[in-house]
Amino acid sequence: MPSPETVAAVRAAITPAAMRGHVARISGIDPLVEGDPLKVRSRDAASPDNALVVSALARRLHDLGLTVRRHEFSWRGRRLSNVEAEFPVAAADSAVLITAHLDSTAARGEFFDSSGRPRPYDPALDPAPGADDDGSGTAAVLATAECLSAMIAEGRAPARTIRFVLFNAEEQGLVGSKAYARAAAAAGDRIVGVLQMDMIAGFQGGTPTMEIHTGSSVPGPVVGASDALGGLVAQAAPAVAADFSLQALAGSGDPAAGRSDHASFHERGWAAAAVCENFFDDTAPATGTRQYHMPGDTLLDEDHDTDYAAAIARTVAAAALTLAGL
């Protein structure tokens, strides 16, 4: 269970205002960088704004005192980058990864040419703000990094290395996370668990629900290890999101199996879980965003709820920091 000190730190740092600020910058509501008027229109892997967002995210994480690295990979003739920010712990037995994907898409939107005729989505030109998918998860990773920075400044230190990783080209088939996990396996990295946040702000109302996905298409020990990791998230929830209903979705029937970046780590045998809004569970009407992969996925959308997002982010942060020994 999270310690009272960790719960207090998470509550202080991961607030709706902090979440809103991060989402506003990377989804085009506010300038991407303070003091610069530029506002981005998209984070699609094919958009020129993608590289600008990568640079801004790397700079923000570096300013928190973390060791930042751009993990480059190729996609359709382009060089793209994941962003990794690490707080290393000497002689640690393993690392805890807190992750999200930084790219966006509006491929389900309707677009028209100058004559009013329907045309396909143009990822290089069309807006794809992705405030929920996955601006909300990216904001949660940044806010958790800010939380860790504050804890370190107060003299606390984890027992395990903590990495904050933002994956690129998730919308293109988990390209960035597959490249990252492949490189981590080749390097012999020891990873105790990966917690992915993908779409945590969509909420239409009713009982707030958090989905915890651990289902893997890969058999073996990774199944039980991932379920145990999801259990840690569920244990943390009462301390920071007491009014939430939890949906633990596991096994081969998990509708999110293979659909977010946690799956890239399952393939390499590492425990991983994805946490999200009530989007995949079909046992009851979903209350997640209605703007999935649409240009209307903005911070101003009626379904975007930063209080809801902050509660999920706190839950994941409390679980991850506890797993890291804080």
Order of alpha helices (4+ residues) and beta strands (2+ residues): alpha-alpha-alpha-beta-beta-beta-beta-beta-alpha-beta-alpha-beta-beta-alpha-beta-alpha-beta-alpha
